Amino acid sequence: MTRPFPDNCPPPEAAPKPGRYFRLGRKDLAVGAATTSESWLRPYETRSGKYYKKHDEPEAHGLSVFGDLEDIRSSLAFSNWFAGKSVAEVNIGEEDGHLRNTPTAQGQSHHDWWTNPYDLVPVATVIEVLGKGPS
């Protein structure tokens, strides 16, 4: 169940950043498929993550997205865990929430996205499956 944002969420340095973004998704989604709610679990809902069950932390509510598709593609060089993962494209509008650039080892274009409303299940379409090339 998606929980309301805690105090100081989204963080003050986050801001609307409309544009096209990409999200790593489930391995069982094919090119052309729509993402499901399971593709958009918050960090506090993700059992293997460092924010699991930490509902009071703002970072536990930010969805991970990338502004550059190449950052996601290059993640295969870091780990075979990424092989077979779907990549979905989502268009984020001015009113869809706040983003903060949070570069990672996988790429400089990584952002955390605090959706508006807090329980938004974004509409996105799988555009490729990692290791299988673009559609």
Backbone as JSON Lines, residues from 0, in Angstrom:
{"i":0,"aa":"M","n":[0.84,-1.18,0.0],"ca":[0.0,0.0,0.0],"c":[0.89,1.25,0.0]}
{"i":1,"aa":"T","n":[0.57,2.16,-0.89],"ca":[1.33,3.4,-0.98],"c":[0.94,4.32,0.18]}
{"i":2,"aa":"R","n":[1.95,4.84,0.84],"ca":[1.72,5.7,2.01],"c":[1.89,7.17,1.64]}
{"i":3,"aa":"P","n":[1.2,8.06,2.33],"ca":[1.4,9.5,2.11],"c":[2.85,9.88,2.44]}
{"i":4,"aa":"F","n":[3.28,10.96,1.84],"ca":[4.64,11.44,2.08],"c":[4.8,11.88,3.54]}
{"i":5,"aa":"P","n":[5.99,11.66,4.11],"ca":[6.28,12.18,5.44],"c":[6.59,13.68,5.36]}
{"i":6,"aa":"D","n":[6.83,14.29,6.5],"ca":[7.25,15.7,6.53],"c":[8.52,15.87,5.7]}
{"i":7,"aa":"N","n":[8.69,17.05,5.15],"ca":[9.87,17.4,4.33],"c":[9.99,16.54,3.09]}
{"i":8,"aa":"C","n":[8.88,16.16,2.53],"ca":[8.87,15.32,1.34],"c":[7.88,15.9,0.36]}
{"i":9,"aa":"P","n":[8.29,16.12,-0.88],"ca":[9.63,15.88,-1.4],"c":[10.64,16.85,-0.8]}
{"i":10,"aa":"P","n":[11.91,16.48,-0.88],"ca":[12.95,17.36,-0.34],"c":[12.93,18.73,-1.02]}
{"i":11,"aa":"P","n":[13.34,19.77,-0.32],"ca":[13.27,21.13,-0.88],"c":[14.09,21.32,-2.16]}
{"i":12,"aa":"E","n":[15.13,20.52,-2.37],"ca":[15.93,20.69,-3.58],"c":[15.33,19.99,-4.8]}
{"i":13,"aa":"A","n":[14.25,19.24,-4.61],"ca":[13.55,18.61,-5.73],"c":[12.64,19.65,-6.39]}
{"i":14,"aa":"A","n":[12.44,19.49,-7.69],"ca":[11.63,20.46,-8.43],"c":[10.99,19.76,-9.63]}
{"i":15,"aa":"P","n":[9.93,20.35,-10.2],"ca":[9.37,19.78,-11.43],"c":[10.44,19.78,-12.52]}
{"i":16,"aa":"K","n":[10.55,18.68,-13.23],"ca":[11.5,18.56,-14.34],"c":[10.82,17.75,-15.43]}
{"i":17,"aa":"P","n":[9.91,18.39,-16.16],"ca":[9.17,17.64,-17.17],"c":[10.11,17.08,-18.24]}
{"i":18,"aa":"G","n":[9.71,15.93,-18.78],"ca":[10.49,15.33,-19.85],"c":[10.25,13.84,-19.96]}
{"i":19,"aa":"R","n":[11.04,13.22,-20.81],"ca":[10.97,11.78,-21.04],"c":[12.01,11.11,-20.16]}
{"i":20,"aa":"Y","n":[11.56,10.1,-19.41],"ca":[12.44,9.37,-18.5],"c":[12.26,7.87,-18.72]}
{"i":21,"aa":"F","n":[13.16,7.12,-18.11],"ca":[13.17,5.67,-18.28],"c":[13.25,4.99,-16.91]}
{"i":22,"aa":"R","n":[12.57,3.86,-16.81],"ca":[12.5,3.12,-15.55],"c":[12.82,1.65,-15.82]}
{"i":23,"aa":"L","n":[13.72,1.09,-15.02],"ca":[13.96,-0.35,-15.09],"c":[12.73,-1.06,-14.56]}
{"i":24,"aa":"G","n":[12.34,-2.12,-15.25],"ca":[11.13,-2.84,-14.86],"c":[11.35,-4.33,-14.71]}
{"i":25,"aa":"R","n":[10.25,-4.99,-14.58],"ca":[10.24,-6.43,-14.37],"c":[10.76,-7.19,-15.59]}
{"i":26,"aa":"K","n":[11.31,-8.36,-15.34],"ca":[11.83,-9.19,-16.42],"c":[10.73,-9.86,-17.23]}
{"i":27,"aa":"D","n":[9.53,-9.94,-16.7],"ca":[8.47,-10.63,-17.42],"c":[7.65,-9.73,-18.33]}
{"i":28,"aa":"L","n":[8.07,-8.49,-18.52],"ca":[7.35,-7.57,-19.41],"c":[8.05,-7.51,-20.77]}
{"i":29,"aa":"A","n":[7.27,-7.61,-21.82],"ca":[7.8,-7.59,-23.18],"c":[7.7,-6.19,-23.78]}
{"i":30,"aa":"V","n":[8.44,-5.96,-24.84],"ca":[8.38,-4.69,-25.55],"c":[6.93,-4.44,-25.97]}
{"i":31,"aa":"G","n":[6.47,-3.22,-25.72],"ca":[5.11,-2.83,-26.05],"c":[4.13,-2.99,-24.91]}
{"i":32,"aa":"A","n":[4.52,-3.72,-23.87],"ca":[3.63,-3.92,-22.71],"c":[3.57,-2.67,-21.86]}
{"i":33,"aa":"A","n":[2.43,-2.49,-21.21],"ca":[2.29,-1.4,-20.24],"c":[2.85,-1.88,-18.91]}
{"i":34,"aa":"T","n":[3.45,-0.97,-18.17],"ca":[3.93,-1.32,-16.84],"c":[2.73,-1.54,-15.92]}
{"i":35,"aa":"T","n":[2.97,-2.27,-14.86],"ca":[1.94,-2.53,-13.86],"c":[2.32,-1.82,-12.56]}
{"i":36,"aa":"S","n":[1.45,-1.86,-11.59],"ca":[1.76,-1.23,-10.31],"c":[3.0,-1.84,-9.68]}
{"i":37,"aa":"E","n":[3.27,-3.13,-9.94],"ca":[4.47,-3.77,-9.4],"c":[5.75,-3.18,-9.99]}
{"i":38,"aa":"S","n":[5.65,-2.52,-11.12],"ca":[6.8,-1.87,-11.73],"c":[7.15,-0.56,-11.03]}
{"i":39,"aa":"W","n":[6.26,-0.09,-10.15],"ca":[6.41,1.22,-9.55],"c":[6.42,1.15,-8.03]}
{"i":40,"aa":"L","n":[6.98,0.09,-7.48],"ca":[7.08,0.0,-6.02],"c":[8.01,1.09,-5.49]}
{"i":41,"aa":"R","n":[7.63,1.7,-4.41],"ca":[8.46,2.7,-3.76],"c":[9.6,1.98,-3.02]}
{"i":42,"aa":"P","n":[10.69,2.67,-2.76],"ca":[11.8,2.02,-2.05],"c":[11.4,1.39,-0.71]}
{"i":43,"aa":"Y","n":[10.46,1.96,0.01],"ca":[10.04,1.36,1.28],"c":[9.23,0.07,1.08]}
{"i":44,"aa":"E","n":[8.8,-0.19,-0.16],"ca":[8.07,-1.41,-0.48],"c":[8.95,-2.5,-1.07]}
{"i":45,"aa":"T","n":[10.2,-2.18,-1.34],"ca":[11.12,-3.09,-2.02],"c":[11.95,-3.85,-0.99]}
{"i":46,"aa":"R","n":[11.66,-5.13,-0.85],"ca":[12.26,-5.95,0.2],"c":[13.78,-5.94,0.23]}
{"i":47,"aa":"S","n":[14.42,-5.9,-0.9],"ca":[15.89,-5.98,-0.91],"c":[16.57,-4.62,-0.8]}
{"i":48,"aa":"G","n":[15.8,-3.55,-0.72],"ca":[16.39,-2.21,-0.71],"c":[16.74,-1.69,0.67]}
{"i":49,"aa":"K","n":[17.6,-0.69,0.69],"ca":[18.04,-0.13,1.97],"c":[16.96,0.69,2.67]}
{"i":50,"aa":"Y","n":[15.9,1.06,1.96],"ca":[14.82,1.84,2.57],"c":[13.58,1.01,2.88]}
{"i":51,"aa":"Y","n":[13.69,-0.3,2.78],"ca":[12.54,-1.17,3.04],"c":[11.96,-0.89,4.43]}
{"i":52,"aa":"K","n":[10.65,-0.63,4.44],"ca":[9.87,-0.34,5.65],"c":[10.28,0.95,6.37]}
{"i":53,"aa":"K","n":[11.04,1.82,5.72],"ca":[11.46,3.08,6.33],"c":[10.58,4.22,5.8]}
{"i":54,"aa":"H","n":[9.29,4.15,6.12],"ca":[8.29,5.07,5.57],"c":[8.52,6.53,5.94]}
{"i":55,"aa":"D","n":[9.26,6.77,7.02],"ca":[9.44,8.14,7.51],"c":[10.57,8.89,6.82]}
{"i":56,"aa":"E","n":[11.3,8.24,5.94],"ca":[12.41,8.88,5.25],"c":[11.96,9.35,3.86]}
{"i":57,"aa":"P","n":[12.16,10.62,3.53],"ca":[11.75,11.11,2.22],"c":[12.32,10.29,1.05]}
{"i":58,"aa":"E","n":[13.57,9.84,1.16],"ca":[14.19,9.08,0.07],"c":[13.48,7.75,-0.16]}
{"i":59,"aa":"A","n":[12.77,7.26,0.82],"ca":[12.05,6.0,0.69],"c":[10.81,6.12,-0.19]}
{"i":60,"aa":"H","n":[10.46,7.35,-0.58],"ca":[9.27,7.58,-1.39],"c":[9.6,7.94,-2.84]}
{"i":61,"aa":"G","n":[10.87,8.17,-3.16],"ca":[11.26,8.59,-4.5],"c":[11.45,7.41,-5.45]}
{"i":62,"aa":"L","n":[10.78,7.47,-6.59],"ca":[10.94,6.44,-7.61],"c":[12.2,6.7,-8.42]}
{"i":63,"aa":"S","n":[12.89,5.66,-8.78],"ca":[14.14,5.75,-9.53],"c":[13.85,5.81,-11.03]}
{"i":64,"aa":"V","n":[14.29,6.89,-11.68],"ca":[14.17,7.03,-13.13],"c":[15.47,7.59,-13.69]}
{"i":65,"aa":"F","n":[15.66,7.4,-14.98],"ca":[16.85,7.9,-15.66],"c":[16.42,8.81,-16.8]}
{"i":66,"aa":"G","n":[17.16,9.89,-17.0],"ca":[16.89,10.8,-18.1],"c":[17.56,10.37,-19.4]}
{"i":67,"aa":"D","n":[18.56,9.5,-19.32],"ca":[19.32,9.07,-20.49],"c":[19.25,7.55,-20.62]}
{"i":68,"aa":"L","n":[18.69,7.08,-21.71],"ca":[18.54,5.65,-21.94],"c":[19.88,4.93,-21.95]}
{"i":69,"aa":"E","n":[20.92,5.6,-22.4],"ca":[22.25,4.97,-22.45],"c":[22.77,4.63,-21.05]}
{"i":70,"aa":"D","n":[22.4,5.42,-20.06],"ca":[22.8,5.1,-18.68],"c":[22.24,3.74,-18.27]}
{"i":71,"aa":"I","n":[21.0,3.47,-18.64],"ca":[20.41,2.17,-18.3],"c":[21.08,1.06,-19.1]}
{"i":72,"aa":"R","n":[21.27,1.28,-20.37],"ca":[21.91,0.24,-21.21],"c":[23.3,-0.11,-20.7]}
{"i":73,"aa":"S","n":[24.05,0.89,-20.24],"ca":[25.41,0.63,-19.77],"c":[25.43,-0.11,-18.44]}
{"i":74,"aa":"S","n":[24.29,-0.19,-17.76],"ca":[24.24,-0.91,-16.48],"c":[24.56,-2.39,-16.64]}
{"i":75,"aa":"L","n":[24.4,-2.93,-17.82],"ca":[24.74,-4.33,-18.07],"c":[26.22,-4.59,-17.8]}
{"i":76,"aa":"A","n":[27.05,-3.57,-17.97],"ca":[28.48,-3.72,-17.72],"c":[28.78,-3.87,-16.23]}
{"i":77,"aa":"F","n":[27.85,-3.43,-15.37],"ca":[28.06,-3.51,-13.92],"c":[27.66,-4.86,-13.34]}
{"i":78,"aa":"S","n":[26.6,-5.45,-13.91],"ca":[26.08,-6.67,-13.31],"c":[25.16,-7.4,-14.28]}
{"i":79,"aa":"N","n":[25.24,-8.72,-14.28],"ca":[24.31,-9.52,-15.07],"c":[22.89,-9.45,-14.52]}
{"i":80,"aa":"W","n":[22.73,-8.94,-13.29],"ca":[21.41,-8.8,-12.68],"c":[20.49,-7.97,-13.58]}
{"i":81,"aa":"F","n":[21.05,-7.05,-14.35],"ca":[20.25,-6.18,-15.21],"c":[19.78,-6.89,-16.48]}
{"i":82,"aa":"A","n":[20.46,-7.96,-16.89],"ca":[20.11,-8.66,-18.13],"c":[18.67,-9.17,-18.05]}
{"i":83,"aa":"G","n":[17.92,-8.89,-19.1],"ca":[16.54,-9.35,-19.16],"c":[15.54,-8.41,-18.52]}
{"i":84,"aa":"K","n":[16.02,-7.36,-17.82],"ca":[15.1,-6.39,-17.22],"c":[14.47,-5.55,-18.34]}
{"i":85,"aa":"S","n":[13.2,-5.23,-18.16],"ca":[12.53,-4.37,-19.11],"c":[12.9,-2.91,-18.83]}
{"i":86,"aa":"V","n":[12.8,-2.1,-19.87],"ca":[13.02,-0.67,-19.75],"c":[11.77,0.03,-20.27]}
{"i":87,"aa":"A","n":[11.14,0.79,-19.41],"ca":[9.9,1.49,-19.77],"c":[10.16,2.98,-19.92]}
{"i":88,"aa":"E","n":[9.46,3.58,-20.85],"ca":[9.53,5.02,-21.08],"c":[8.31,5.68,-20.45]}
{"i":89,"aa":"V","n":[8.55,6.74,-19.69],"ca":[7.47,7.48,-19.05],"c":[7.67,8.97,-19.33]}
{"i":90,"aa":"N","n":[6.58,9.63,-19.66],"ca":[6.63,11.08,-19.86],"c":[6.12,11.74,-18.59]}
{"i":91,"aa":"I","n":[6.98,12.57,-18.01],"ca":[6.65,13.26,-16.77],"c":[6.33,14.71,-17.09]}
{"i":92,"aa":"G","n":[5.14,15.13,-16.7],"ca":[4.71,16.5,-16.94],"c":[5.02,17.42,-15.77]}
{"i":93,"aa":"E","n":[4.82,18.68,-15.99],"ca":[5.07,19.72,-14.99],"c":[4.33,19.46,-13.67]}
{"i":94,"aa":"E","n":[3.14,18.91,-13.74],"ca":[2.29,18.69,-12.56],"c":[2.45,17.29,-11.96]}
{"i":95,"aa":"D","n":[3.33,16.46,-12.52],"ca":[3.43,15.06,-12.1],"c":[4.34,14.81,-10.9]}
{"i":96,"aa":"G","n":[4.86,15.86,-10.32],"ca":[5.68,15.71,-9.13],"c":[7.01,16.42,-9.24]}
{"i":97,"aa":"H","n":[7.9,16.08,-8.3],"ca":[9.21,16.7,-8.19],"c":[10.3,15.67,-8.36]}
{"i":98,"aa":"L","n":[11.38,16.08,-9.03],"ca":[12.52,15.2,-9.25],"c":[13.78,15.85,-8.69]}
{"i":99,"aa":"R","n":[14.7,15.0,-8.3],"ca":[16.02,15.45,-7.86],"c":[17.06,14.58,-8.54]}
{"i":100,"aa":"N","n":[18.02,15.21,-9.18],"ca":[19.11,14.47,-9.82],"c":[19.98,13.83,-8.74]}
{"i":101,"aa":"T","n":[20.12,12.51,-8.81],"ca":[20.88,11.73,-7.82],"c":[21.78,10.76,-8.57]}
{"i":102,"aa":"P","n":[22.88,11.25,-9.14],"ca":[23.76,10.39,-9.94],"c":[24.19,9.14,-9.16]}
{"i":103,"aa":"T","n":[24.29,8.05,-9.89],"ca":[24.72,6.77,-9.32],"c":[25.84,6.19,-10.17]}
{"i":104,"aa":"A","n":[26.36,5.06,-9.76],"ca":[27.38,4.37,-10.55],"c":[26.83,3.99,-11.92]}
{"i":105,"aa":"Q","n":[25.52,3.8,-12.02],"ca":[24.91,3.43,-13.29],"c":[24.68,4.63,-14.21]}
{"i":106,"aa":"G","n":[24.79,5.83,-13.7],"ca":[24.64,6.96,-14.6],"c":[24.37,8.3,-13.93]}
{"i":107,"aa":"Q","n":[24.83,9.33,-14.6],"ca":[24.65,10.7,-14.13],"c":[23.22,11.19,-14.27]}
{"i":108,"aa":"S","n":[22.43,10.53,-15.12],"ca":[21.06,11.0,-15.37],"c":[20.03,10.4,-14.42]}
{"i":109,"aa":"H","n":[20.49,9.7,-13.39],"ca":[19.55,9.1,-12.43],"c":[18.86,10.2,-11.62]}
{"i":110,"aa":"H","n":[17.55,10.03,-11.43],"ca":[16.74,10.96,-10.64],"c":[15.85,10.17,-9.69]}
{"i":111,"aa":"D","n":[15.54,10.79,-8.57],"ca":[14.49,10.3,-7.69],"c":[13.26,11.16,-7.99]}
{"i":112,"aa":"W","n":[12.11,10.5,-8.12],"ca":[10.87,11.17,-8.51],"c":[9.82,10.97,-7.41]}
{"i":113,"aa":"W","n":[9.37,12.08,-6.83],"ca":[8.29,12.07,-5.87],"c":[7.04,12.47,-6.63]}
{"i":114,"aa":"T","n":[6.17,11.5,-6.87],"ca":[5.03,11.71,-7.75],"c":[3.95,12.59,-7.11]}
{"i":115,"aa":"N","n":[3.17,13.19,-7.97],"ca":[2.0,13.94,-7.56],"c":[0.81,13.37,-8.34]}
{"i":116,"aa":"P","n":[-0.15,12.76,-7.63],"ca":[-0.24,12.59,-6.2],"c":[0.75,11.53,-5.69]}
{"i":117,"aa":"Y","n":[0.89,11.44,-4.39],"ca":[1.87,10.52,-3.79],"c":[1.64,9.07,-4.19]}
{"i":118,"aa":"D","n":[0.4,8.71,-4.52],"ca":[0.08,7.32,-4.86],"c":[-0.1,7.09,-6.36]}
{"i":119,"aa":"L","n":[0.41,8.01,-7.16],"ca":[0.34,7.88,-8.61],"c":[0.99,6.58,-9.08]}
{"i":120,"aa":"V","n":[0.29,5.86,-9.94],"ca":[0.88,4.71,-10.63],"c":[1.1,5.19,-12.07]}
{"i":121,"aa":"P","n":[2.34,5.53,-12.42],"ca":[2.61,6.1,-13.73],"c":[2.23,5.18,-14.88]}
{"i":122,"aa":"V","n":[1.89,5.79,-16.0],"ca":[1.61,5.07,-17.23],"c":[2.89,5.07,-18.04]}
{"i":123,"aa":"A","n":[3.39,3.89,-18.33],"ca":[4.64,3.78,-19.1],"c":[4.56,2.53,-19.98]}
{"i":124,"aa":"T","n":[5.36,2.54,-21.04],"ca":[5.39,1.44,-21.99],"c":[6.81,0.9,-22.1]}
{"i":125,"aa":"V","n":[6.93,-0.41,-22.11],"ca":[8.24,-1.04,-22.26],"c":[8.74,-0.81,-23.68]}
{"i":126,"aa":"I","n":[9.96,-0.27,-23.8],"ca":[10.52,0.02,-25.11],"c":[11.66,-0.92,-25.49]}
{"i":127,"aa":"E","n":[12.22,-1.63,-24.49],"ca":[13.22,-2.64,-24.8],"c":[13.45,-3.52,-23.58]}
{"i":128,"aa":"V","n":[14.12,-4.64,-23.83],"ca":[14.52,-5.55,-22.78],"c":[16.04,-5.61,-22.82]}
{"i":129,"aa":"L","n":[16.69,-5.32,-21.69],"ca":[18.15,-5.24,-21.67],"c":[18.78,-6.57,-22.08]}
{"i":130,"aa":"G","n":[19.78,-6.46,-22.92],"ca":[20.46,-7.63,-23.42],"c":[19.85,-8.16,-24.7]}
{"i":131,"aa":"K","n":[18.7,-7.59,-25.09],"ca":[18.03,-8.03,-26.31],"c":[17.96,-6.92,-27.35]}
{"i":132,"aa":"G","n":[18.47,-5.75,-27.0],"ca":[18.49,-4.64,-27.94],"c":[17.19,-3.87,-27.97]}
{"i":133,"aa":"P","n":[17.22,-2.69,-28.62],"ca":[16.02,-1.85,-28.7],"c":[14.96,-2.47,-29.58]}
{"i":134,"aa":"S","n":[13.74,-1.98,-29.42],"ca":[12.65,-2.47,-30.25],"c":[12.72,-1.91,-31.66]}
